[in-house]
């Protein structure tokens, strides 16, 4: 091992790097939600995507990408299997023919109705794991990291 990068530096990063801690926690929480939603044939990402479509008017693709903090290309790839399952539809935006609107289908809504109590139970379990950190404070901090100050518009 070289003297200019000692093992103690590795331990410093392992023990203090917020990015590493968040990535590990996100993967662990994602696995918990994936396991809970598996009997319904959904992943946690698919659940979030479908839930983001539950609106009075079909949202634009760009709006959903913003809400999910996802680039449009990745979102488009994630839409395809859900569209094939008949859980959502993609249609041209009547106000802008170049854009697309995403609509939750009745089958998608029915699946979300089934998934919601499963999600709530998994969510309560994660909130208990976070104790004694208040979950609301945790979410507010994560919001700040993702979108800026809480005064920032919570579009979508």
GIRAZI-V201432 format. One record per backbone hydrogen bond with DSSP energy under -0.5 kcal/mol. NH is the residue of the N-H (numbers start at 1). CO is the residue of the C=O. If there is no record, write none. Layout:
BEGIN
nh/co
NH/CO
NH/CO
END
This chain:
BEGIN
nh/co
5/2
9/6
10/6
11/7
12/8
13/9
14/10
15/11
16/12
17/13
18/16
21/17
22/18
23/19
24/20
25/21
26/22
27/23
28/24
29/25
30/26
31/27
32/28
33/29
34/30
35/31
36/32
37/33
38/34
40/37
41/38
42/37
47/43
48/44
49/45
50/46
51/47
52/48
53/49
53/50
54/51
55/53
59/102
61/100
64/60
65/61
66/62
67/63
68/64
69/66
70/65
75/71
76/72
77/73
78/74
79/75
80/76
81/77
82/78
83/79
84/80
85/81
86/83
87/82
88/82
89/103
91/101
93/96
93/99
94/92
96/93
99/96
101/91
102/59
103/89
104/53
105/87
109/105
110/106
111/107
112/108
113/109
114/110
115/111
116/112
117/113
118/114
119/115
120/116
121/117
122/118
123/119
124/120
125/121
126/122
127/123
128/124
129/125
130/126
131/127
131/128
133/130
137/134
138/134
139/135
140/136
141/137
142/138
143/139
144/140
145/141
146/142
147/143
148/143
148/144
152/149
155/153
END
